[in-house]
Amino acid sequence: MKLLKIISDGDNIISSEPHRMPIMPDQSAEEIAASLNSNLEEMGFPPLPSAEFARVDAIAVPHRQAASVAAGIEDYKQKKAEAAAAWQREEAARQAAAAEQEQADIAAAKAEQERFEKMVADAVAAQLGERATDPLPIE
């Protein structure tokens, strides 16, 4: 979608620049309006009137009903769904790997804590003149 952003003071045009925005094949006029108006707002421009988007929808609906365009839209939707499913699988694998690493880290920390507690207990026993029951392995 292309439109012209104009800043004016009455009839005097102060600034005029083009604005382009991609429209995805499966976007409705409401989605286009929300995206464009959000973008315009970020740049300090007022929203486009909803009547303008009714014109966009009036053009898009018959265009999207043409057999070749409809087939392209269905292909786009399928590829989009496949990409979303692939991303979800990858994200699930990343989360599983992170959970597995977290469990391994917890187990390693517990083992180190147990080793330290045993070392302290043996040191206390040695100071008291008692024999340690489980000497630490020499590393």
Backbone as a printed PyTorch tensor [residue, N CA C, xyz], in Angstrom:
tensor([[[  0.8510,  -1.1600,   0.0000],
         [  0.0000,   0.0000,   0.0000],
         [  0.9000,   1.2260,   0.0000]],

        [[  0.6050,   2.1770,  -0.8610],
         [  1.3610,   3.4190,  -0.9070],
         [  0.4020,   4.5670,  -0.6250]],

        [[  0.8600,   5.5090,   0.1780],
         [  0.0830,   6.7180,   0.4080],
         [  1.0400,   7.8810,   0.5780]],

        [[  0.5080,   9.0600,   0.5530],
         [  1.3250,  10.2610,   0.6590],
         [  1.0430,  10.9220,   1.9960]],

        [[  2.1050,  11.1420,   2.7880],
         [  1.9670,  11.8400,   4.0700],
         [  2.2450,  13.3170,   3.7980]],

        [[  1.2710,  14.1360,   4.1630],
         [  1.4000,  15.5730,   3.8940],
         [  1.2460,  16.3400,   5.1950]],

        [[  2.1760,  17.2720,   5.4160],
         [  2.0490,  18.2190,   6.5290],
         [  1.7560,  19.5680,   5.8800]],

        [[  0.6350,  20.1690,   6.2920],
         [  0.2540,  21.4340,   5.6630],
         [ -0.1660,  22.4450,   6.7110]],

        [[ -0.1200,  23.6860,   6.2900],
         [ -0.6120,  24.8020,   7.0900],
         [ -1.6510,  25.4900,   6.2120]],

        [[ -2.9020,  25.0810,   6.3950],
         [ -3.9570,  25.5770,   5.5070],
         [ -3.7460,  24.9870,   4.1260]],

        [[ -3.6510,  25.8610,   3.1220],
         [ -3.4210,  25.3990,   1.7510],
         [ -1.9330,  25.2710,   1.4370]],

        [[ -1.0720,  25.6860,   2.3520],
         [  0.3740,  25.6650,   2.1400],
         [  0.9440,  24.3020,   2.5620]],

        [[  1.4740,  23.5340,   1.6100],
         [  2.0790,  22.2300,   1.9150],
         [  3.5000,  22.4680,   2.4220]],

        [[  3.7470,  22.0370,   3.6570],
         [  5.0540,  22.1960,   4.2890],
         [  5.9590,  21.0120,   3.9530]],

        [[  5.3780,  19.8310,   3.9910],
         [  6.1570,  18.6250,   3.7450],
         [  5.2610,  17.5810,   3.0850]],

        [[  5.8430,  16.8270,   2.1590],
         [  5.1060,  15.7730,   1.4850],
         [  6.0840,  14.6330,   1.2150]],

        [[  5.7450,  13.4420,   1.7270],
         [  6.6230,  12.2880,   1.4920],
         [  5.7900,  11.0240,   1.3690]],

        [[  6.2600,  10.0910,   0.5360],
         [  5.5170,   8.8460,   0.3660],
         [  5.6930,   7.9140,   1.5680]],

        [[  4.7210,   7.0770,   1.7690],
         [  4.7890,   6.0570,   2.8260],
         [  4.3290,   4.7480,   2.2060]],

        [[  5.1260,   3.7050,   2.4090],
         [  4.7790,   2.3850,   1.8710],
         [  4.6500,   1.4000,   3.0150]],

        [[  3.7260,   0.4650,   2.8270],
         [  3.5120,  -0.5610,   3.8370],
         [  3.1220,  -1.8530,   3.1340]],

        [[  3.7950,  -2.9550,   3.4880],
         [  3.3990,  -4.2180,   2.8510],
         [  2.0530,  -4.6990,   3.3940]],

        [[  1.2900,  -5.3090,   2.5250],
         [  0.0170,  -5.9080,   2.9150],
         [  0.1400,  -7.4040,   2.6370]],

        [[ -0.0960,  -8.1950,   3.6490],
         [ -0.0190,  -9.6370,   3.4850],
         [ -1.3050, -10.1310,   2.8260]],

        [[ -1.2140, -11.1770,   2.0270],
         [ -2.3920, -11.6350,   1.2720],
         [ -3.5990, -11.9860,   2.1330]],

        [[ -3.3580, -12.4150,   3.3660],
         [ -4.4980, -12.8340,   4.1840],
         [ -4.9550, -11.7660,   5.1760]],

        [[ -4.4500, -10.5360,   5.0430],
         [ -4.8520,  -9.4640,   5.9650],
         [ -6.1990,  -8.8830,   5.5800]],

        [[ -7.0290,  -8.6600,   6.5940],
         [ -8.3210,  -8.0020,   6.3580],
         [ -8.1090,  -6.4940,   6.3910]],

        [[ -9.1240,  -5.7580,   5.9550],
         [ -9.0350,  -4.2960,   5.9830],
         [ -8.8380,  -3.7980,   7.4110]],

        [[ -9.4630,  -4.4640,   8.3900],
         [ -9.3090,  -4.0510,   9.7990],
         [ -7.8690,  -4.2370,  10.2680]],

        [[ -7.2540,  -5.3570,   9.8670],
         [ -5.8590,  -5.6030,  10.2540],
         [ -4.9160,  -4.6150,   9.5780]],

        [[ -5.1910,  -4.3050,   8.3200],
         [ -4.3830,  -3.3230,   7.5900],
         [ -4.5140,  -1.9660,   8.2790]],

        [[ -5.7380,  -1.5950,   8.6290],
         [ -5.9840,  -0.3080,   9.2810],
         [ -5.2440,  -0.2190,  10.6080]],

        [[ -5.3320,  -1.2650,  11.4090],
         [ -4.6660,  -1.2510,  12.7230],
         [ -3.1600,  -1.1200,  12.5630]],

        [[ -2.5930,  -1.8640,  11.6240],
         [ -1.1490,  -1.8350,  11.4050],
         [ -0.7010,  -0.4740,  10.8780]],

        [[ -1.3960,   0.0220,   9.8690],
         [ -1.0200,   1.3070,   9.2720],
         [ -1.1990,   2.4490,  10.2620]],

        [[ -2.3340,   2.4860,  10.9540],
         [ -2.5770,   3.5790,  11.8900],
         [ -1.5960,   3.5490,  13.0600]],

        [[ -1.2060,   2.3670,  13.4910],
         [ -0.1930,   2.2510,  14.5450],
         [  1.1310,   2.8130,  14.0530]],

        [[  1.4760,   2.4730,  12.8090],
         [  2.7180,   2.9590,  12.2160],
         [  2.6880,   4.4760,  12.0480]],

        [[  1.5680,   5.0050,  11.5610],
         [  1.4410,   6.4560,  11.3890],
         [  1.5330,   7.1750,  12.7370]],

        [[  0.8960,   6.6000,  13.7550],
         [  0.9240,   7.1990,  15.0950],
         [  2.3560,   7.2760,  15.6300]],

        [[  3.1390,   6.2140,  15.3930],
         [  4.5410,   6.2100,  15.8390],
         [  5.3290,   7.3520,  15.2080]],

        [[  4.9280,   7.7450,  13.9790],
         [  5.6270,   8.8160,  13.2740],
         [  5.0050,  10.1870,  13.5360]],

        [[  3.9580,  10.2400,  14.3580],
         [  3.3410,  11.5170,  14.7000],
         [  2.2640,  11.9800,  13.7350]],

        [[  1.7430,  11.0830,  12.9140],
         [  0.6840,  11.4480,  11.9730],
         [ -0.6600,  10.9530,  12.4980]],

        [[ -1.7550,  11.6110,  12.1010],
         [ -3.0780,  11.1520,  12.5340],
         [ -3.4600,   9.8700,  11.8070]],

        [[ -4.4150,   9.1260,  12.3640],
         [ -4.8350,   7.8880,  11.7060],
         [ -5.5860,   8.1810,  10.4100]],

        [[ -5.5630,   7.2130,   9.5160],
         [ -6.3050,   7.3180,   8.2730],
         [ -7.7750,   7.0360,   8.5680]],

        [[ -8.7050,   7.8040,   8.0210],
         [-10.1340,   7.5730,   8.2780],
         [-10.5590,   6.1750,   7.8370]],

        [[-11.4990,   5.5940,   8.5760],
         [-11.9410,   4.2300,   8.2830],
         [-12.5840,   4.1190,   6.9000]],

        [[-13.1400,   5.1940,   6.3730],
         [-13.7370,   5.1560,   5.0320],
         [-12.6860,   4.7960,   3.9850]],

        [[-11.4550,   5.2180,   4.2000],
         [-10.3820,   4.8910,   3.2620],
         [-10.1230,   3.3870,   3.2470]],

        [[-10.2520,   2.7390,   4.4010],
         [-10.0150,   1.3060,   4.4560],
         [-11.1730,   0.5270,   3.8490]],

        [[-12.3580,   1.0980,   3.8500],
         [-13.4910,   0.4650,   3.1680],
         [-13.1870,   0.4050,   1.6700]],

        [[-12.5240,   1.4460,   1.1520],
         [-12.1170,   1.4430,  -0.2620],
         [-11.0900,   0.3470,  -0.5130]],

        [[-10.1480,   0.1900,   0.4130],
         [ -9.1240,  -0.8570,   0.2770],
         [ -9.8060,  -2.2200,   0.2420]],

        [[-10.7520,  -2.4390,   1.1300],
         [-11.4600,  -3.7240,   1.1870],
         [-12.2790,  -3.9370,  -0.0870]],

        [[-12.8950,  -2.8730,  -0.5850],
         [-13.7030,  -2.9840,  -1.7950],
         [-12.8470,  -3.3860,  -2.9960]],

        [[-11.6030,  -2.9640,  -3.0150],
         [-10.6860,  -3.3380,  -4.0960],
         [-10.1380,  -4.7390,  -3.8550]],

        [[ -9.7910,  -5.0340,  -2.6130],
         [ -9.1220,  -6.2920,  -2.2890],
         [-10.0280,  -7.5010,  -2.4130]],

        [[-11.2810,  -7.3760,  -1.9970],
         [-12.1820,  -8.5430,  -1.9990],
         [-12.3390,  -9.1320,  -3.4000]],

        [[-12.7270,  -8.3500,  -4.4150],
         [-12.8560,  -8.9560,  -5.7550],
         [-11.5070,  -9.4540,  -6.2850]],

        [[-10.4460,  -8.7170,  -6.0010],
         [ -9.1140,  -9.1160,  -6.4600],
         [ -8.7300, -10.4650,  -5.8580]],

        [[ -9.0140, -10.6580,  -4.5880],
         [ -8.6490, -11.9010,  -3.9030],
         [ -9.5140, -13.0760,  -4.3450]],

        [[-10.6510, -12.7820,  -4.9850],
         [-11.5380, -13.8530,  -5.4340],
         [-11.1300, -14.4120,  -6.8020]],

        [[-10.2570, -13.7300,  -7.5000],
         [ -9.7840, -14.2360,  -8.7920],
         [ -9.0680, -15.5630,  -8.5390]],

        [[ -9.2780, -16.5300,  -9.4260],
         [ -8.7620, -17.8910,  -9.2030],
         [ -7.2540, -17.9130,  -8.9570]],

        [[ -6.4880, -17.2060,  -9.7800],
         [ -5.0280, -17.2380,  -9.6260],
         [ -4.5980, -16.5870,  -8.3160]],

        [[ -5.2700, -15.5100,  -7.9440],
         [ -4.9320, -14.8180,  -6.6910],
         [ -5.3510, -15.6720,  -5.5030]],

        [[ -6.5430, -16.2640,  -5.5710],
         [ -7.0300, -17.1090,  -4.4770],
         [ -6.0940, -18.2890,  -4.2560]],

        [[ -5.6010, -18.8930,  -5.3500],
         [ -4.6580, -20.0160,  -5.2200],
         [ -3.3670, -19.5440,  -4.5530]],

        [[ -2.8960, -18.3780,  -4.9430],
         [ -1.6770, -17.8170,  -4.3260],
         [ -1.8750, -17.5360,  -2.8470]],

        [[ -3.0540, -17.0540,  -2.4920],
         [ -3.3500, -16.7640,  -1.0820],
         [ -3.3850, -18.0630,  -0.2810]],

        [[ -4.0050, -19.0950,  -0.8260],
         [ -4.0510, -20.3840,  -0.1240],
         [ -2.6450, -20.9510,   0.0540]],

        [[ -1.8150, -20.8200,  -0.9860],
         [ -0.4200, -21.2740,  -0.9000],
         [  0.3110, -20.4840,   0.1800]],

        [[  0.0990, -19.1750,   0.2180],
         [  0.7200, -18.3230,   1.2380],
         [  0.2800, -18.7570,   2.6390]],

        [[ -1.0220, -18.9880,   2.8080],
         [ -1.5420, -19.3940,   4.1220],
         [ -0.9370, -20.7310,   4.5520]],

        [[ -0.8110, -21.6740,   3.6020],
         [ -0.2340, -22.9810,   3.9280],
         [  1.2310, -22.8280,   4.3450]],

        [[  1.9950, -22.0590,   3.5950],
         [  3.4060, -21.8460,   3.9330],
         [  3.5340, -21.1270,   5.2740]],

        [[  2.6490, -20.1880,   5.5330],
         [  2.6610, -19.4670,   6.8060],
         [  2.3690, -20.4260,   7.9600]],

        [[  1.3890, -21.3150,   7.7710],
         [  1.0510, -22.2900,   8.8160],
         [  2.2010, -23.2740,   9.0290]],

        [[  2.8360, -23.7120,   7.9410],
         [  3.9790, -24.6250,   8.0580],
         [  5.1370, -23.9600,   8.7920]],

        [[  5.3880, -22.7000,   8.4740],
         [  6.4680, -21.9700,   9.1450],
         [  6.1630, -21.8050,  10.6290]],

        [[  4.9160, -21.5160,  10.9550],
         [  4.5220, -21.3660,  12.3640],
         [  4.6740, -22.6910,  13.1010]],

        [[  4.2840, -23.7870,  12.4530],
         [  4.4140, -25.1100,  13.0820],
         [  5.8820, -25.4670,  13.2780]],

        [[  6.7240, -25.1570,  12.2990],
         [  8.1640, -25.4330,  12.4230],
         [  8.7570, -24.6170,  13.5600]],

        [[  8.3550, -23.3490,  13.6550],
         [  8.8610, -22.4980,  14.7420],
         [  8.4290, -23.0610,  16.0890]],

        [[  7.1810, -23.5130,  16.1850],
         [  6.6890, -24.0730,  17.4510],
         [  7.4640, -25.3320,  17.8300]],

        [[  7.7760, -26.1810,  16.8390],
         [  8.5700, -27.3840,  17.1260],
         [  9.9660, -27.0050,  17.6050]],

        [[ 10.5800, -26.0340,  16.9260],
         [ 11.9210, -25.5910,  17.3200],
         [ 11.8970, -24.9700,  18.7160]],

        [[ 10.8810, -24.1950,  18.9970],
         [ 10.7660, -23.5560,  20.3140],
         [ 10.5680, -24.6110,  21.4000]],

        [[  9.7470, -25.6120,  21.1260],
         [  9.5290, -26.6950,  22.0930],
         [ 10.8360, -27.4490,  22.3420]],

        [[ 11.6110, -27.6920,  21.2810],
         [ 12.9020, -28.3760,  21.4330],
         [ 13.8690, -27.5210,  22.2470]],

        [[ 13.8870, -26.2030,  21.9960],
         [ 14.7620, -25.2980,  22.7680],
         [ 14.3720, -25.3080,  24.2430]],

        [[ 13.0740, -25.2730,  24.5110],
         [ 12.6140, -25.2710,  25.8920],
         [ 12.9320, -26.5880,  26.5820]],

        [[ 12.7890, -27.7000,  25.8610],
         [ 13.1150, -29.0090,  26.4400],
         [ 14.6010, -29.1050,  26.7430]],

        [[ 15.4300, -28.6180,  25.8290],
         [ 16.8820, -28.6420,  26.0510],
         [ 17.2580, -27.7550,  27.2380]],

        [[ 16.6180, -26.6030,  27.3490],
         [ 16.8970, -25.6990,  28.4740],
         [ 16.4720, -26.3400,  29.7880]],

        [[ 15.3320, -27.0190,  29.8010],
         [ 14.8560, -27.6920,  31.0200],
         [ 15.8020, -28.8330,  31.3930]],

        [[ 16.2670, -29.5690,  30.3880],
         [ 17.2050, -30.6720,  30.6410],
         [ 18.5230, -30.1370,  31.2050]],

        [[ 19.0100, -29.0410,  30.6290],
         [ 20.2530, -28.4310,  31.1230],
         [ 20.0720, -27.9150,  32.5450]],

        [[ 18.9120, -27.3560,  32.8180],
         [ 18.6330, -26.8660,  34.1660],
         [ 18.6600, -28.0180,  35.1750]],

        [[ 18.0550, -29.1420,  34.8160],
         [ 18.0680, -30.3070,  35.7090],
         [ 19.4870, -30.8240,  35.9170]],

        [[ 20.2940, -30.8230,  34.8590],
         [ 21.6890, -31.2620,  34.9790],
         [ 22.4690, -30.3060,  35.8810]],

        [[ 22.2200, -29.0200,  35.7360],
         [ 22.8920, -28.0260,  36.5820],
         [ 22.4910, -28.1870,  38.0470]],

        [[ 21.2160, -28.4620,  38.2910],
         [ 20.7310, -28.6670,  39.6600],
         [ 21.3850, -29.9070,  40.2630]],

        [[ 21.4410, -30.9900,  39.4820],
         [ 22.0610, -32.2280,  39.9680],
         [ 23.5380, -32.0010,  40.2820]],

        [[ 24.2390, -31.2730,  39.4090],
         [ 25.6560, -30.9920,  39.6430],
         [ 25.8410, -30.1290,  40.8890]],

        [[ 24.9680, -29.1650,  41.0890],
         [ 25.0610, -28.2950,  42.2730],
         [ 24.7900, -29.0990,  43.5450]],

        [[ 23.8270, -30.0040,  43.5010],
         [ 23.5320, -30.8440,  44.6720],
         [ 24.7170, -31.7530,  44.9950]],

        [[ 25.3180, -32.3350,  43.9630],
         [ 26.4770, -33.2040,  44.1790],
         [ 27.6280, -32.4120,  44.7850]],

        [[ 27.8530, -31.2100,  44.3070],
         [ 28.9280, -30.3610,  44.8560],
         [ 28.6180, -29.9810,  46.2980]],

        [[ 27.3570, -29.7060,  46.5930],
         [ 26.9710, -29.3590,  47.9610],
         [ 27.1940, -30.5540,  48.8920]],

        [[ 26.8000, -31.7450,  48.4420],
         [ 27.0090, -32.9460,  49.2590],
         [ 28.5000, -33.2020,  49.4900]],

        [[ 29.2990, -33.0050,  48.4490],
         [ 30.7480, -33.1840,  48.5690],
         [ 31.3190, -32.1940,  49.5920]],

        [[ 30.8810, -30.9580,  49.5200],
         [ 31.3580, -29.9360,  50.4500],
         [ 30.9370, -30.2690,  51.8810]],

        [[ 29.6620, -30.6700,  52.0690],
         [ 29.1750, -31.0110,  53.4110],
         [ 29.9640, -32.1850,  53.9880]],

        [[ 30.3010, -33.1680,  53.1710],
         [ 31.0890, -34.3140,  53.6260],
         [ 32.4970, -33.8700,  54.0040]],

        [[ 33.0730, -32.9910,  53.2040],
         [ 34.4150, -32.4890,  53.4890],
         [ 34.4310, -31.7390,  54.8150]],

        [[ 33.4140, -30.9240,  55.0530],
         [ 33.3300, -30.1790,  56.3110],
         [ 33.1470, -31.1440,  57.4800]],

        [[ 32.2600, -32.1300,  57.3310],
         [ 32.0350, -33.1050,  58.4000],
         [ 33.3100, -33.8800,  58.7060]],

        [[ 34.0510, -34.2680,  57.6760],
         [ 35.3120, -34.9860,  57.8980],
         [ 36.3530, -34.0930,  58.5670]],

        [[ 36.3820, -32.8250,  58.1890],
         [ 37.3410, -31.9020,  58.8160],
         [ 37.0030, -31.7070,  60.2870]],

        [[ 35.7380, -31.5710,  60.6110],
         [ 35.3160, -31.4230,  62.0080],
         [ 35.6590, -32.6900,  62.7840]],

        [[ 35.3930, -33.8490,  62.1970],
         [ 35.6980, -35.1270,  62.8490],
         [ 37.2040, -35.2490,  63.0740]],

        [[ 38.0090, -34.8190,  62.1140],
         [ 39.4690, -34.8940,  62.2620],
         [ 39.9430, -33.9840,  63.3840]],

        [[ 39.3380, -32.8000,  63.5110],
         [ 39.7270, -31.8810,  64.5820],
         [ 39.3540, -32.4330,  65.9490]],

        [[ 38.2880, -33.2010,  65.9800],
         [ 37.8520, -33.7860,  67.2370],
         [ 38.5860, -35.0960,  67.5220]],

        [[ 39.4800, -35.4800,  66.6220],
         [ 40.2570, -36.6920,  66.8220],
         [ 39.5390, -37.9390,  66.4100]],

        [[ 38.4460, -37.8060,  65.7330],
         [ 37.7140, -38.9820,  65.2780],
         [ 38.1700, -39.3370,  63.8740]],

        [[ 38.0060, -40.5610,  63.5540],
         [ 38.3900, -41.0050,  62.2160],
         [ 37.2190, -40.7680,  61.2620]],

        [[ 37.5170, -40.2130,  60.1150],
         [ 36.4780, -39.9940,  59.1130],
         [ 36.0500, -41.3440,  58.5570]],

        [[ 34.7790, -41.5170,  58.3740],
         [ 34.2750, -42.8190,  57.9170],
         [ 34.4350, -42.9970,  56.4170]],

        [[ 34.3580, -41.9310,  55.6850],
         [ 34.4470, -42.0000,  54.2260],
         [ 35.4870, -41.0060,  53.7360]],

        [[ 36.7040, -41.3860,  53.5900],
         [ 37.6990, -40.3870,  53.1490],
         [ 37.3670, -39.8960,  51.7460]],

        [[ 37.7160, -38.6470,  51.5220],
         [ 37.4920, -38.0450,  50.1980],
         [ 38.4530, -38.6600,  49.2190]],

        [[ 38.0330, -38.8880,  48.0160],
         [ 38.9550, -39.4160,  47.0100],
         [ 39.9930, -38.3570,  46.6450]],

        [[ 41.1650, -38.7880,  46.3290],
         [ 42.2230, -37.8560,  45.9210],
         [ 42.0160, -37.5870,  44.4390]],

        [[ 41.9590, -36.3270,  44.1100],
         [ 41.7240, -35.9460,  42.7100],
         [ 42.9740, -35.4210,  42.0870]]])
